[in-house]
Amino acid sequence: QVQLVESGGGLVQAGGSLRLSCATTGFTFSSAAMRWLRQAPGKERELVATISAAGTVFTYADSVKGRFTISRDNTRNTVYLQMNSLKAEDTAVYYCNVPKYATWGQGTQVTVSS
């Protein structure tokens, strides 16, 4: 059973940083691409970043390029999202996801005050 547990969100001032973590169980983490998505109030869920299984290929939404970094630790079955230079428009609930599974965690709230 795939389980995803996001953590690390919080309230931060604009320009600040947060590091999100997503601990996973129930599948072969080292063989799976991972991604982070976010959903702001009243908006559709949007893709933020993806990382290949080996951790060598990355993609980012244009809105976060140069500010966010996705990474993974295959020994800890955990994926991370380092978020720097945060803006008010980054406020959302952030979710990690395994593209091949229709499973979602509870998400972690990120609130950026301007």
LINPE-V760246 format. One line per field, one symbol per residue. phi: phi as a letter, one per 30 degrees, with the letter a starting at -180 (. if undefined). psi: psi as a letter, one per 20 degrees, with the letter a starting at -180 (. if undefined). burial: 1 if it has 24 or more other C-alpha atoms within 12 Angstrom, else 0. Layout:
# LINPE-V760246
phi = ???
psi = ???
burial = ???
This chain:
# LINPE-V760246
phi = .dbbbdajdlcbdejdbbbcbbdbbjadedccdbbcbbbdeibddbdcabbdedicbbbbdedceiccbcabbddchbcbbdcchdbedddaccbcacedbcbbddibdcbccc
psi = ppppoqrirapqqpiaqqoqqopqrjrngijpqrqprqoqpjrqpqpgqqprhikipqqqqhiipihqpqrqoihjlpqqoporlqrhiiprppqrqohjplpqairppppop.
burial = 001111111111000111111111000011011111111100000111111110100111000100111111110011111111111001111111110000011011111100
